[in-house]
Amino acid sequence: MRVDWVATPPPSAYPQPSRRSQKLSYGGPPNYPVPPRWGFPLLAWRWPTAVPRRGRAGRLGRRRAPAGRTAQNSLWLLACVAVWGALSEIWRYVLVALSRFGALSAGVVSASDAMVVSSSAITFTGCLLSLVLTLLWVRRTRNVAATLVGYGPSRSDRAALIGLVVPGVNLVVPGSVLAELEHAVARRPAGERPRPSRLLRWWWGLWVGSGLMFVITVLWSFRDSTQALADGVLLHALGDFVLAGVAVTTALVVRRITTLLLPVDAASVRLMRVVEVKDAPEPPLRSVRASGSPR
C-alpha cells in the first residue's frame, strides 16, 4: 500500500492576533468652554409624498400609466384638429361674406371645401378614438383606485358605461364619475362627499356646453334661409372651439388623476433646505465649568 505524507506547519508558526481587550469607562458628557459651532449636515428635505409607495397598488398604477398617456395623446390631437376645423369654418364664412361683392375663384372655394370636409372627417374619427381610449382609461383607473384606497365606487362599471354613452344622461353622469374618481385617488375618506376640483368643474361646464352646442347646431340645420346657412357656419366654428376646449380640459384631468394615482418620482420632487431661521429664541447660557472639576 502506498502512503503519501504531507507536511504542514504547526499553528504556532503563524502570528496569533492580540487578544488584549481595552476596558473603556464613561467619563461623563462632553464639556465645551463655548457653545459649539458644529451642527447637523446640510441635508435636503422632501415633501412627505415623495416617498415611493410600494406594493400591489403601486405596480398596478405603473401598469395603467400607458393607458393614460395614450388617452392624453389622442385628446391633444383631437384639440388640434378641432381648432383646424374651426379655422376652416371661419374661412368659409369669410368667403361667403366676400361672395356678396363678386364671384370667387374656383380654386379658393375648392380648397375651402376640402379643408372643411377633411377636418370634419378627421374630427369625427378623433372623437370616436378619444372616447374609446378615455372610457378604457376611466374603467382601469377606477379599478386601480378601488384597490389603492380600499373602497369601490358607488356605480358599477356597467352603470357608469351606460351613463357615459346614453344621450342626455351623459351630460351629468361623467362629471360625478370623475368627481368620485378624483376623490378616491386623492385618498379622501369614503364617507366624505366628493368635491370636484376647479379643473374638473371647468371640464364639466365645457362638457355640458358642447352637448348643448351639438343640439343647437342640429336644430339650426333645419332652417334653409341664406342667412341661416351663413349663421350655421359660425355655429360650426363655435362648436369646434368648444370641442377643442373639452379635449384640452379632458387631457388635463386625465393627467392630474393619473399623476395622483402613480407613485411620486423622487427625481421630480423639488428639494428644500433650511436657509435662515428668523425670530428664534436665544440658546440658554451654560455655566463655565472649572478646569479641575470632574466631567
One Martini backbone bead per residue (centre of mass of N, CA, C, O) as a GRO file, in nm:
protein
  295
    1MET     BB    1   0.098   0.035   0.022
    2ARG     BB    2   0.044   0.377  -0.049
    3VAL     BB    3   0.197   0.665   0.113
    4ASP     BB    4   0.123   1.012   0.168
    5TRP     BB    5   0.315   1.283   0.281
    6VAL     BB    6   0.210   1.579   0.461
    7ALA     BB    7   0.344   1.895   0.525
    8THR     BB    8   0.273   2.104   0.807
    9PRO     BB    9   0.249   2.373   0.983
   10PRO     BB   10   0.224   2.488   1.274
   11PRO     BB   11   0.030   2.710   1.454
   12SER     BB   12   0.285   2.867   1.574
   13ALA     BB   13   0.389   2.989   1.294
   14TYR     BB   14   0.168   3.185   1.330
   15PRO     BB   15   0.037   3.483   1.393
   16GLN     BB   16  -0.123   3.600   1.668
   17PRO     BB   17  -0.380   3.758   1.781
   18SER     BB   18  -0.468   4.003   1.977
   19ARG     BB   19  -0.649   3.976   2.313
   20ARG     BB   20  -0.663   4.257   2.400
   21SER     BB   21  -0.861   4.440   2.626
   22GLN     BB   22  -1.022   4.750   2.640
   23LYS     BB   23  -1.130   4.941   2.903
   24LEU     BB   24  -1.414   5.143   2.911
   25SER     BB   25  -1.498   5.458   3.046
   26TYR     BB   26  -1.716   5.682   3.179
   27GLY     BB   27  -1.667   6.055   3.163
   28GLY     BB   28  -1.902   6.190   3.060
   29PRO     BB   29  -1.992   6.464   2.933
   30PRO     BB   30  -1.922   6.698   2.729
   31ASN     BB   31  -1.692   6.982   2.728
   32TYR     BB   32  -1.758   7.333   2.665
   33PRO     BB   33  -1.662   7.661   2.675
   34VAL     BB   34  -1.839   7.687   2.419
   35PRO     BB   35  -2.056   7.695   2.191
   36PRO     BB   36  -2.097   7.504   1.939
   37ARG     BB   37  -2.065   7.520   1.566
   38TRP     BB   38  -2.175   7.266   1.516
   39GLY     BB   39  -2.376   7.034   1.309
   40PHE     BB   40  -2.580   6.949   1.094
   41PRO     BB   41  -2.606   6.862   0.795
   42LEU     BB   42  -2.688   6.966   0.466
   43LEU     BB   43  -2.994   6.865   0.410
   44ALA     BB   44  -3.259   6.738   0.228
   45TRP     BB   45  -3.598   6.801   0.183
   46ARG     BB   46  -3.912   6.636   0.149
   47TRP     BB   47  -4.195   6.552   0.071
   48PRO     BB   48  -4.398   6.305   0.191
   49THR     BB   49  -4.486   6.210  -0.114
   50ALA     BB   50  -4.185   6.113  -0.207
   51VAL     BB   51  -4.251   5.841  -0.110
   52PRO     BB   52  -4.263   5.546  -0.232
   53ARG     BB   53  -4.509   5.331  -0.328
   54ARG     BB   54  -4.577   5.012  -0.241
   55GLY     BB   55  -4.699   4.744  -0.409
   56ARG     BB   56  -4.978   4.665  -0.583
   57ALA     BB   57  -5.075   4.954  -0.647
   58GLY     BB   58  -4.812   5.059  -0.776
   59ARG     BB   59  -4.801   4.848  -1.005
   60LEU     BB   60  -5.076   4.918  -1.127
   61GLY     BB   61  -5.018   5.215  -1.191
   62ARG     BB   62  -4.784   5.162  -1.390
   63ARG     BB   63  -4.954   4.982  -1.583
   64ARG     BB   64  -5.177   5.224  -1.645
   65ALA     BB   65  -5.015   5.467  -1.767
   66PRO     BB   66  -5.031   5.421  -2.082
   67ALA     BB   67  -5.338   5.480  -2.103
   68GLY     BB   68  -5.315   5.781  -2.026
   69ARG     BB   69  -5.119   5.869  -2.250
   70THR     BB   70  -5.295   5.785  -2.490
   71ALA     BB   71  -5.536   5.965  -2.422
   72GLN     BB   72  -5.384   6.234  -2.428
   73ASN     BB   73  -5.284   6.225  -2.721
   74SER     BB   74  -5.567   6.209  -2.853
   75LEU     BB   75  -5.672   6.478  -2.729
   76TRP     BB   76  -5.462   6.671  -2.849
   77LEU     BB   77  -5.525   6.600  -3.142
   78LEU     BB   78  -5.822   6.683  -3.132
   79ALA     BB   79  -5.774   6.981  -3.066
   80CYS     BB   80  -5.621   7.051  -3.325
   81VAL     BB   81  -5.844   6.966  -3.525
   82ALA     BB   82  -6.067   7.155  -3.414
   83VAL     BB   83  -5.920   7.417  -3.479
   84TRP     BB   84  -5.900   7.363  -3.779
   85GLY     BB   85  -6.209   7.352  -3.825
   86ALA     BB   86  -6.271   7.640  -3.725
   87LEU     BB   87  -6.093   7.789  -3.934
   88SER     BB   88  -6.241   7.676  -4.181
   89GLU     BB   89  -6.517   7.803  -4.113
   90ILE     BB   90  -6.421   8.095  -4.114
   91TRP     BB   91  -6.327   8.099  -4.405
   92ARG     BB   92  -6.602   8.037  -4.523
   93TYR     BB   93  -6.743   8.292  -4.414
   94VAL     BB   94  -6.563   8.491  -4.564
   95LEU     BB   95  -6.644   8.390  -4.848
   96VAL     BB   96  -6.943   8.452  -4.817
   97ALA     BB   97  -6.904   8.758  -4.778
   98LEU     BB   98  -6.744   8.803  -5.055
   99SER     BB   99  -6.975   8.697  -5.254
  100ARG     BB  100  -7.145   8.969  -5.255
  101PHE     BB  101  -6.914   9.125  -5.457
  102GLY     BB  102  -6.845   8.846  -5.606
  103ALA     BB  103  -6.669   8.627  -5.765
  104LEU     BB  104  -6.499   8.333  -5.704
  105SER     BB  105  -6.257   8.122  -5.686
  106ALA     BB  106  -6.244   7.791  -5.750
  107GLY     BB  107  -5.989   7.716  -5.583
  108VAL     BB  108  -6.070   7.846  -5.314
  109VAL     BB  109  -6.334   7.689  -5.273
  110SER     BB  110  -6.212   7.405  -5.288
  111ALA     BB  111  -6.018   7.438  -5.048
  112SER     BB  112  -6.231   7.497  -4.837
  113ASP     BB  113  -6.394   7.235  -4.870
  114ALA     BB  114  -6.159   7.041  -4.809
  115MET     BB  115  -6.104   7.140  -4.520
  116VAL     BB  116  -6.383   7.088  -4.400
  117VAL     BB  117  -6.411   6.787  -4.467
  118SER     BB  118  -6.146   6.680  -4.344
  119SER     BB  119  -6.183   6.791  -4.057
  120SER     BB  120  -6.450   6.646  -3.999
  121ALA     BB  121  -6.349   6.355  -4.036
  122ILE     BB  122  -6.117   6.367  -3.827
  123THR     BB  123  -6.289   6.456  -3.587
  124PHE     BB  124  -6.474   6.211  -3.577
  125THR     BB  125  -6.247   6.002  -3.538
  126GLY     BB  126  -6.121   6.136  -3.284
  127CYS     BB  127  -6.369   6.108  -3.104
  128LEU     BB  128  -6.387   5.801  -3.100
  129LEU     BB  129  -6.100   5.741  -3.002
  130SER     BB  130  -6.108   5.913  -2.741
  131LEU     BB  131  -6.351   5.775  -2.614
  132VAL     BB  132  -6.236   5.490  -2.590
  133LEU     BB  133  -5.973   5.560  -2.431
  134THR     BB  134  -6.113   5.704  -2.193
  135LEU     BB  135  -6.293   5.471  -2.100
  136LEU     BB  136  -6.060   5.278  -2.046
  137TRP     BB  137  -5.924   5.455  -1.836
  138VAL     BB  138  -6.158   5.474  -1.634
  139ARG     BB  139  -6.185   5.174  -1.572
  140ARG     BB  140  -5.894   5.122  -1.472
  141THR     BB  141  -5.877   5.350  -1.258
  142ARG     BB  142  -6.108   5.255  -1.076
  143ASN     BB  143  -5.975   4.984  -0.997
  144VAL     BB  144  -5.712   5.099  -0.878
  145ALA     BB  145  -5.843   5.286  -0.667
  146ALA     BB  146  -5.989   5.063  -0.510
  147THR     BB  147  -5.723   4.916  -0.429
  148LEU     BB  148  -5.586   5.157  -0.285
  149VAL     BB  149  -5.830   5.260  -0.074
  150GLY     BB  150  -6.061   5.011  -0.020
  151TYR     BB  151  -6.291   5.137  -0.211
  152GLY     BB  152  -6.563   5.160  -0.405
  153PRO     BB  153  -6.770   5.265  -0.621
  154SER     BB  154  -7.108   5.348  -0.660
  155ARG     BB  155  -7.061   5.243  -0.949
  156SER     BB  156  -7.064   5.042  -1.189
  157ASP     BB  157  -6.934   4.975  -1.491
  158ARG     BB  158  -7.205   4.956  -1.638
  159ALA     BB  159  -7.342   5.215  -1.528
  160ALA     BB  160  -7.118   5.408  -1.623
  161LEU     BB  161  -7.136   5.343  -1.926
  162ILE     BB  162  -7.430   5.425  -1.968
  163GLY     BB  163  -7.390   5.723  -1.859
  164LEU     BB  164  -7.168   5.795  -2.092
  165VAL     BB  165  -7.361   5.721  -2.368
  166VAL     BB  166  -7.625   5.841  -2.296
  167PRO     BB  167  -7.824   6.067  -2.395
  168GLY     BB  168  -7.825   6.329  -2.148
  169VAL     BB  169  -7.689   6.164  -1.917
  170ASN     BB  170  -7.386   6.242  -2.022
  171LEU     BB  171  -7.398   6.536  -1.872
  172VAL     BB  172  -7.378   6.413  -1.560
  173VAL     BB  173  -7.223   6.145  -1.497
  174PRO     BB  174  -6.921   6.210  -1.568
  175GLY     BB  175  -6.874   6.412  -1.336
  176SER     BB  176  -6.930   6.214  -1.099
  177VAL     BB  177  -6.722   5.999  -1.174
  178LEU     BB  178  -6.471   6.189  -1.162
  179ALA     BB  179  -6.516   6.284  -0.873
  180GLU     BB  180  -6.485   6.006  -0.741
  181LEU     BB  181  -6.204   5.949  -0.855
  182GLU     BB  182  -6.064   6.197  -0.731
  183HIS     BB  183  -6.135   6.124  -0.438
  184ALA     BB  184  -5.977   5.853  -0.432
  185VAL     BB  185  -5.683   5.946  -0.531
  186ALA     BB  186  -5.674   6.159  -0.275
  187ARG     BB  187  -5.739   5.998  -0.005
  188ARG     BB  188  -6.033   6.006   0.082
  189PRO     BB  189  -6.296   5.956   0.248
  190ALA     BB  190  -6.582   5.770   0.201
  191GLY     BB  191  -6.791   5.966   0.368
  192GLU     BB  192  -6.710   6.187   0.187
  193ARG     BB  193  -6.791   6.434  -0.018
  194PRO     BB  194  -6.748   6.501  -0.332
  195ARG     BB  195  -6.509   6.756  -0.455
  196PRO     BB  196  -6.457   6.921  -0.715
  197SER     BB  197  -6.242   7.067  -0.892
  198ARG     BB  198  -6.178   7.328  -1.092
  199LEU     BB  199  -6.104   7.164  -1.342
  200LEU     BB  200  -6.357   6.981  -1.334
  201ARG     BB  201  -6.564   7.211  -1.357
  202TRP     BB  202  -6.472   7.310  -1.631
  203TRP     BB  203  -6.520   7.049  -1.780
  204TRP     BB  204  -6.820   7.022  -1.721
  205GLY     BB  205  -6.910   7.283  -1.860
  206LEU     BB  206  -6.795   7.213  -2.143
  207TRP     BB  207  -6.952   6.952  -2.179
  208VAL     BB  208  -7.234   7.077  -2.170
  209GLY     BB  209  -7.181   7.286  -2.395
  210SER     BB  210  -7.132   7.077  -2.623
  211GLY     BB  211  -7.413   6.951  -2.613
  212LEU     BB  212  -7.572   7.209  -2.675
  213MET     BB  213  -7.430   7.274  -2.944
  214PHE     BB  214  -7.523   7.021  -3.092
  215VAL     BB  215  -7.829   7.072  -3.072
  216ILE     BB  216  -7.833   7.353  -3.207
  217THR     BB  217  -7.704   7.267  -3.478
  218VAL     BB  218  -7.920   7.063  -3.560
  219LEU     BB  219  -8.164   7.258  -3.549
  220TRP     BB  220  -8.041   7.472  -3.750
  221SER     BB  221  -8.032   7.284  -4.012
  222PHE     BB  222  -8.354   7.322  -4.078
  223ARG     BB  223  -8.271   7.580  -4.190
  224ASP     BB  224  -8.293   7.749  -4.538
  225SER     BB  225  -8.171   8.010  -4.523
  226THR     BB  226  -7.911   8.213  -4.594
  227GLN     BB  227  -7.857   8.320  -4.310
  228ALA     BB  228  -7.868   8.042  -4.168
  229LEU     BB  229  -7.626   7.921  -4.318
  230ALA     BB  230  -7.419   8.131  -4.221
  231ASP     BB  231  -7.469   8.083  -3.915
  232GLY     BB  232  -7.390   7.779  -3.922
  233VAL     BB  233  -7.090   7.825  -3.961
  234LEU     BB  234  -7.044   7.963  -3.686
  235LEU     BB  235  -7.149   7.728  -3.515
  236HIS     BB  236  -6.932   7.527  -3.602
  237ALA     BB  237  -6.694   7.692  -3.498
  238LEU     BB  238  -6.784   7.706  -3.202
  239GLY     BB  239  -6.800   7.397  -3.160
  240ASP     BB  240  -6.497   7.345  -3.213
  241PHE     BB  241  -6.391   7.513  -2.978
  242VAL     BB  242  -6.536   7.355  -2.756
  243LEU     BB  243  -6.406   7.085  -2.826
  244ALA     BB  244  -6.118   7.176  -2.767
  245GLY     BB  245  -6.170   7.239  -2.467
  246VAL     BB  246  -6.253   6.953  -2.387
  247ALA     BB  247  -5.991   6.811  -2.470
  248VAL     BB  248  -5.797   6.969  -2.289
  249THR     BB  249  -5.936   6.919  -2.011
  250THR     BB  250  -5.929   6.613  -2.029
  251ALA     BB  251  -5.622   6.584  -2.040
  252LEU     BB  252  -5.576   6.723  -1.763
  253VAL     BB  253  -5.743   6.525  -1.594
  254VAL     BB  254  -5.587   6.271  -1.665
  255ARG     BB  255  -5.314   6.372  -1.561
  256ARG     BB  256  -5.394   6.428  -1.267
  257ILE     BB  257  -5.500   6.145  -1.186
  258THR     BB  258  -5.247   5.988  -1.269
  259THR     BB  259  -5.053   6.138  -1.076
  260LEU     BB  260  -5.209   6.057  -0.811
  261LEU     BB  261  -5.181   5.742  -0.859
  262LEU     BB  262  -4.892   5.756  -0.881
  263PRO     BB  263  -4.590   5.738  -0.793
  264VAL     BB  264  -4.347   5.939  -0.682
  265ASP     BB  265  -4.085   6.096  -0.823
  266ALA     BB  266  -3.791   6.191  -0.678
  267ALA     BB  267  -3.666   6.357  -0.924
  268SER     BB  268  -3.940   6.562  -0.935
  269VAL     BB  269  -3.873   6.681  -0.660
  270ARG     BB  270  -3.858   6.948  -0.462
  271LEU     BB  271  -3.603   7.074  -0.292
  272MET     BB  272  -3.509   7.141   0.056
  273ARG     BB  273  -3.371   7.407   0.265
  274VAL     BB  274  -3.220   7.563   0.525
  275VAL     BB  275  -3.138   7.914   0.539
  276GLU     BB  276  -3.332   8.061   0.763
  277VAL     BB  277  -3.379   8.191   1.102
  278LYS     BB  278  -3.649   8.351   1.256
  279ASP     BB  279  -3.722   8.436   1.574
  280ALA     BB  280  -3.529   8.287   1.757
  281PRO     BB  281  -3.434   8.168   2.040
  282GLU     BB  282  -3.208   8.190   2.271
  283PRO     BB  283  -2.968   8.023   2.401
  284PRO     BB  284  -2.874   7.895   2.681
  285LEU     BB  285  -2.664   7.954   2.934
  286ARG     BB  286  -2.358   7.824   3.032
  287SER     BB  287  -2.170   7.713   3.271
  288VAL     BB  288  -1.853   7.735   3.371
  289ARG     BB  289  -1.622   7.497   3.407
  290ALA     BB  290  -1.393   7.383   3.588
  291SER     BB  291  -1.086   7.244   3.527
  292GLY     BB  292  -1.093   7.041   3.798
  293SER     BB  293  -1.350   6.922   3.738
  294PRO     BB  294  -1.550   6.679   3.693
  295ARG     BB  295  -1.718   6.522   3.414
   0.00000   0.00000   0.00000
